[in-house]
Amino acid sequence: MREVEVRAEGIRLGQLLKLAGFAGTGSDAKVLLELGEVEVNGQSESRRGRQLGVGDVVECGEESVRLTLAGVGPAAAGGRSATRPRAG
């Protein structure tokens, strides 16, 4: 299982599907959800706007990712992050 870093306030499911590489675009994410290909914490999910938080596990097909807090844990040493540098 891969880990994906998110900020403390979390991330929406559609954004996570793109960030984790499950979907290339928002419309791709929508199709995956409509087809029932996505599970959150073991439950089928169809809402692209569902808010996810640290510790949630998202499965799509054979792959799964666990959300971790940005800057904490193994993902901080080179994993993909949902954080953006602050301007200024």
HELIX and SHEET records of a PDB file:
HELIX    1   1 LEU A   13  LEU A   19  1                                   7    
HELIX    2   2 GLY A   26  GLU A   34  1                                   9    
HELIX    3   3 PRO A   74  ALA A   77  5                                   4    
SHEET    1   A 5 ARG A   2  VAL A   6  0                                        
SHEET    2   A 5 GLU A  63  LEU A  69  1                                        
SHEET    3   A 5 VAL A  57  CYS A  60 -1                                        
SHEET    4   A 5 VAL A  38  VAL A  40 -1                                        
SHEET    5   A 5 GLN A  43  SER A  44 -1                                        
SHEET    1   B 2 ILE A  11  ARG A  12  0                                        
SHEET    2   B 2 GLN A  51  LEU A  52 -1                                        
END                                                                             
